[in-house]
Amino acid sequence: MTELVRLDNLWKVYYVGTTSVPALRGVSLTIREGEYVAVMGPSGSGKSTLLNVLGCLDRPTGGHYWLGDRDVSLLSDNQLSDVRNERIGFVFQSFNLIQQLTILQNIEVPLFYQGLPRRERHPWSRRLAEMVGLGDRMHHRPRELSGGQQQRVAIARALANDPLILLADEPTGNLDTATSTEILALFDELHSRGRTIIMVTHEEHVAAHTQRTIRLRDGGIESDVHKGAEARA
């Protein structure tokens, strides 16, 4: 498999007055195309910071981050914005849908910001709505959908730009058990189609769906376990 993500001695330090607070301490890892990875760890371990750096929402204080063939740790803010829009898909715990827009319009948002004309973005967004099982709800608004349906919209929106990596931050955190199972089945299906997925979670049953679990503690990697197919069955 092709190397897709590489972190080399990555540091992220926050400053509070004259006090430095390291959130990531020399993290080095590689993620290959098509991997399904869970990131776990206690509160304050660096999970969210790592996801923000991987998603180009924050830049490292030191070290390097390669996404594909680009060292994105060297890019300007405008270049990082382009990388987010073109190469990364985000799924959040709170869905982050625009309440005034229809489901179809929400899915189209990343394509709108890329400048894609409506005649191109509209058919693709319809296909994504159908893929996540919402072909009959695409003209509804988020408030008319259940939590699980809203998360399906968020996943479809994250796939709109055909990203290199799909980043999910506690994607089942606001859902009941039955709905969580449905959303995890959708992630499993996306992985089976070759999607590279990195998911932050604190729940062991969620991590059990993935191929690999990276555990963080105090800003460093405590363990990195690759699981066999039989362990995930």
TARARA-V655721 format. One record per residue. RES is the residue in three letters. PHI is phi as a letter, one per 40 degrees, with the letter a starting at -180 (NA if undefined). Layout:
((RES;PHI) (RES;PHI))
//
This chain:
((MET;NA) (THR;c) (GLU;c) (LEU;b) (VAL;b) (ARG;a) (LEU;b) (ASP;b) (ASN;f) (LEU;c) (TRP;b) (LYS;b) (VAL;b) (TYR;b) (TYR;b) (VAL;b) (GLY;g) (THR;c) (THR;c) (SER;c) (VAL;b) (PRO;c) (ALA;c) (LEU;b) (ARG;b) (GLY;g) (VAL;c) (SER;b) (LEU;a) (THR;b) (ILE;b) (ARG;c) (GLU;d) (GLY;g) (GLU;c) (TYR;b) (VAL;b) (ALA;b) (VAL;b) (MET;b) (GLY;i) (PRO;c) (SER;d) (GLY;g) (SER;c) (GLY;h) (LYS;d) (SER;c) (THR;c) (LEU;c) (LEU;c) (ASN;c) (VAL;c) (LEU;c) (GLY;c) (CYS;f) (LEU;c) (ASP;a) (ARG;b) (PRO;c) (THR;c) (GLY;a) (GLY;g) (HIS;b) (TYR;b) (TRP;c) (LEU;b) (GLY;g) (ASP;b) (ARG;b) (ASP;c) (VAL;c) (SER;c) (LEU;b) (LEU;c) (SER;c) (ASP;c) (ASN;c) (GLN;c) (LEU;c) (SER;c) (ASP;c) (VAL;c) (ARG;d) (ASN;c) (GLU;b) (ARG;b) (ILE;b) (GLY;b) (PHE;b) (VAL;b) (PHE;b) (GLN;c) (SER;c) (PHE;g) (ASN;f) (LEU;c) (ILE;c) (GLN;c) (GLN;c) (LEU;c) (THR;c) (ILE;d) (LEU;c) (GLN;c) (ASN;c) (ILE;c) (GLU;c) (VAL;d) (PRO;c) (LEU;c) (PHE;c) (TYR;c) (GLN;c) (GLY;g) (LEU;c) (PRO;c) (ARG;d) (ARG;c) (GLU;c) (ARG;c) (HIS;c) (PRO;c) (TRP;c) (SER;c) (ARG;c) (ARG;c) (LEU;c) (ALA;d) (GLU;c) (MET;c) (VAL;c) (GLY;g) (LEU;b) (GLY;d) (ASP;c) (ARG;b) (MET;c) (HIS;b) (HIS;c) (ARG;b) (PRO;d) (ARG;c) (GLU;c) (LEU;b) (SER;c) (GLY;d) (GLY;c) (GLN;c) (GLN;c) (GLN;c) (ARG;c) (VAL;c) (ALA;c) (ILE;c) (ALA;c) (ARG;c) (ALA;c) (LEU;c) (ALA;d) (ASN;c) (ASP;f) (PRO;c) (LEU;c) (ILE;b) (LEU;b) (LEU;b) (ALA;b) (ASP;b) (GLU;f) (PRO;c) (THR;b) (GLY;c) (ASN;b) (LEU;b) (ASP;c) (THR;c) (ALA;c) (THR;c) (SER;d) (THR;c) (GLU;c) (ILE;c) (LEU;c) (ALA;c) (LEU;c) (PHE;c) (ASP;d) (GLU;c) (LEU;c) (HIS;c) (SER;c) (ARG;c) (GLY;h) (ARG;c) (THR;c) (ILE;b) (ILE;b) (MET;b) (VAL;c) (THR;a) (HIS;b) (GLU;b) (GLU;c) (HIS;c) (VAL;c) (ALA;c) (ALA;c) (HIS;c) (THR;c) (GLN;c) (ARG;a) (THR;b) (ILE;b) (ARG;b) (LEU;b) (ARG;a) (ASP;f) (GLY;g) (GLY;b) (ILE;c) (GLU;c) (SER;a) (ASP;a) (VAL;b) (HIS;c) (LYS;b) (GLY;c) (ALA;d) (GLU;c) (ALA;c) (ARG;c) (ALA;c))
//
